[in-house]
Each structure stands twice: as C-alpha cells, then as structure tokens.
Amino acid sequence: MIELRPHQQEAVQQLRDSIKRGNMRPLLAAPCSMGKTMIAAHIMLNASQKGIKSVFFCDRVKLVQQTVATFDRLGADYSVLQADDPRYDPSKLIQIASVQTAVRREHLTFGLGIIDEAHTTYKGLIEGFMDRYDNVPFIGLSATPYSKGLGKVYDDLLMTITPRELIAQGYLCPTDYYAGRKANLEGVKTKALKTGG
C-alpha cells in the first residue's frame, strides 16, 4: 500500500470529510509537487479494494503517461482508456483515461471520478459524465483552481498546504526567481485557448 506524506494524508481526510458532508464535487487545490497523483492512486486503490470502479481523467497524453508510470511503480492493476491503447480492459476497477477518448465512450460506467488539471473544464466531461452521473463523486485536482466558472462545477474547495509550507517542511526546494523588467515578445505568435488562456 502507499505510504502517504502527512500533507497527503490530510488531503485524503479533507476529501473524505467533504464527501461525508454531502459534497459530490470537491476540488483539491494542491501545489505543484504535492503529490496529487499519489493521492489519487491511494484513493483509487482503496476504492478498488471495496469493489468500486474509478476513473482518473487526464487532459493530455503526457499526463496519461506520467500517471501510468506512477501506477506501474505501485504495482497497480489498471487499464488505459486512450485511443486504441492495447492496455484497455473495461473490467479493471482502475481506469486511467484520456478525457478526449472517455467523452466518446458512452458505455463507460464507474463509481468514482478523479479529474486531473480540473481547472481545464471540458464541456464533454461535464455534460457527458458529471451531469449525467450526479450520484457519483468527482474529485477535482488542480494547482491553479482559478478558471472562470469552477464554482458552478465543484461544490467545495479544499487547500491542505501551501508551497511555502512544503518548502519549510523540506518537501520542495526553495526557489529564487529572476526576471527582466520587460520581456521582448516581438515576433511571438499567440493563440487563444478554449480554456481561456
């Protein structure tokens, strides 16, 4: 089983308490390098021991790969729902899914959803799963829960620890930032993103 750090244990407890209070969509605001994937793995492994199928939704291929690497290190029995990945097995209780693939699979059923990078709200994920499965808990994970409209999707915002506290406790390295007064953006092309960036 996973041995969580104290701040990760606190995050799991806060999520449990939130769901016990009746919140079905808690959002964990967790700084970079807090171990959000480890927290999710802990929750999903516990759910699988109770016979509950859970899905970890990732919004990028790279995040699917990183999540798979974490679950591999833990020796977890999981399935990958991404395009036509040969590791896909709908009978497995732990599913690691690309959001883009999952929203195209209407047969996907589960008892717990965990959404990585929850600040990137995908209409297909919200309408296809969160609205349709209103009796299923969905846990959002984000280091930057500032996107417009998140309060309409999630019903509780939890913050266990700050980056400064992680640095003070020795889990993160102290960082010095250096920047010029003005960046030269001449010739840089920009493109508006669907997420508002």
C-alpha positions in Angstrom: 0.0 0.0 0.0 1.0 3.6 -0.5 2.7 5.4 2.4 1.4 9.0 2.1 3.2 12.0 3.5 1.4 13.9 6.3 0.1 16.6 4.0 -1.2 14.0 1.5 -2.9 12.1 4.4 -4.5 15.4 5.4 -5.7 16.0 1.8 -7.3 12.5 1.7 -9.0 13.1 5.0 -10.3 16.5 3.9 -11.7 14.9 0.7 -13.4 12.1 2.8 -14.9 14.7 5.2 -16.2 16.8 2.3 -17.9 13.9 0.7 -19.4 12.8 4.0 -20.8 16.3 4.4 -22.7 15.7 1.1 -20.4 17.4 -1.4 -20.2 15.3 -4.5 -17.7 17.6 -6.4 -14.8 18.6 -4.0 -11.8 20.4 -5.6 -8.4 19.9 -4.0 -6.2 22.9 -4.6 -2.8 21.3 -4.3 0.5 23.0 -5.2 2.8 21.5 -7.9 4.8 18.6 -6.5 2.4 18.0 -3.6 1.8 14.5 -4.9 -1.7 14.8 -6.4 -1.2 11.6 -8.5 -0.1 9.7 -5.4 -3.2 11.0 -3.5 -5.4 9.9 -6.4 -3.7 6.5 -6.6 -4.2 6.0 -2.8 -7.9 6.8 -3.2 -8.4 4.6 -6.3 -6.6 1.6 -4.8 -8.8 1.9 -1.7 -11.9 2.1 -3.9 -10.8 -1.0 -5.8 -10.4 -3.0 -2.6 -14.1 -2.1 -2.0 -15.1 -3.2 -5.5 -15.6 0.4 -6.7 -14.5 1.2 -10.3 -12.8 4.6 -10.5 -11.5 6.7 -13.4 -8.6 9.1 -13.4 -9.3 11.6 -16.2 -6.2 13.2 -17.8 -6.4 16.1 -20.3 -3.1 15.4 -22.1 -1.2 12.4 -23.4 1.9 13.4 -21.3 -0.3 13.3 -18.1 -1.6 9.9 -19.1 2.0 8.6 -19.5 3.0 10.1 -16.1 0.0 8.6 -14.4 0.7 5.2 -15.9 4.3 5.4 -14.7 3.1 6.1 -11.1 0.7 3.3 -11.2 3.3 1.0 -12.6 5.7 1.9 -9.8 2.9 1.0 -7.3 2.3 -2.3 -9.0 -1.4 -1.4 -9.5 -3.7 -3.4 -11.8 -5.2 -0.7 -14.1 -6.5 -0.1 -17.6 -5.7 2.7 -20.0 -8.5 4.3 -22.0 -6.7 6.3 -24.7 -7.4 6.0 -28.4 -6.9 2.3 -29.1 -4.3 1.6 -26.4 -3.8 -2.2 -26.1 -3.9 -1.9 -22.2 -7.6 -1.1 -22.2 -9.7 -3.5 -20.3 -13.2 -2.3 -19.2 -13.4 -4.9 -16.5 -10.5 -3.4 -14.5 -11.5 -1.4 -11.4 -8.8 1.3 -12.0 -9.1 3.2 -15.3 -6.6 5.9 -16.4 -8.4 7.8 -19.2 -7.7 10.5 -21.7 -10.6 12.9 -21.4 -10.8 13.2 -25.1 -11.2 9.5 -25.5 -13.5 9.0 -22.5 -16.1 11.5 -23.6 -16.5 9.5 -26.8 -17.2 6.3 -24.9 -20.8 6.3 -23.8 -20.5 2.8 -22.2 -18.1 4.0 -19.5 -19.5 3.5 -16.1 -17.8 3.9 -12.7 -18.4 4.8 -9.0 -15.7 7.5 -8.6 -14.2 10.0 -10.9 -10.9 11.9 -10.3 -10.2 14.8 -12.7 -6.6 15.9 -13.0 -6.0 19.5 -14.1 -9.6 20.3 -13.0 -9.2 23.9 -14.0 -9.4 22.9 -17.6 -13.2 22.3 -17.8 -14.2 20.2 -20.7 -17.8 20.5 -21.8 -17.9 16.9 -22.8 -16.6 15.7 -19.4 -19.1 17.9 -17.5 -22.1 17.1 -19.7 -21.1 13.6 -20.6 -20.2 12.4 -17.1 -20.5 14.9 -14.2 -24.1 16.0 -15.0 -25.2 12.5 -16.1 -23.7 10.7 -13.1 -24.9 13.2 -10.4 -24.8 10.4 -7.7 -21.1 9.7 -8.4 -18.4 11.6 -6.5 -16.0 13.5 -8.8 -12.8 14.8 -7.1 -11.0 17.6 -8.9 -7.3 18.2 -8.6 -5.6 21.4 -9.6 -2.6 23.5 -8.6 -4.3 26.5 -10.2 -8.1 26.4 -9.5 -8.7 29.9 -10.8 -10.6 29.3 -14.1 -13.9 31.1 -14.5 -16.9 29.0 -13.7 -15.3 26.4 -11.5 -17.7 27.2 -8.7 -20.5 26.0 -11.0 -18.8 22.6 -11.4 -17.3 22.0 -8.0 -19.1 22.4 -4.6 -16.2 22.5 -2.2 -12.6 24.0 -2.4 -10.0 22.3 -0.2 -6.5 23.5 0.4 -4.3 21.4 2.6 -0.9 23.1 2.3 0.8 26.0 0.6 4.1 25.9 -1.4 5.8 27.9 1.3 4.8 25.2 3.9 6.0 22.5 1.6 9.4 24.3 1.3 9.5 24.8 5.1 8.9 21.1 5.7 11.6 20.1 3.2 9.4 18.6 0.5 10.2 21.3 -2.0 13.4 23.2 -2.7 13.5 26.9 -2.0 13.4 28.9 -5.3 14.8 32.3 -6.3 13.1 34.0 -9.2 14.8 36.2 -11.6 13.1 38.1 -14.4 13.8 41.0 -16.7 11.8 44.2 -16.4 10.1 43.6 -19.8 10.1 40.5 -22.0 10.8 41.1 -25.7 7.8 39.4 -27.3 8.4 40.8 -30.8 7.6 38.2 -33.4 5.9 35.8 -30.9 2.7 34.4 -32.2 -0.2 33.8 -29.7 -3.3 31.8 -29.9 -6.4 31.9 -27.7 -7.1 28.6 -25.9 -10.6 27.2 -25.3 -9.8 27.2 -21.6 -9.4 31.0 -21.6 -5.6 31.3 -21.7 
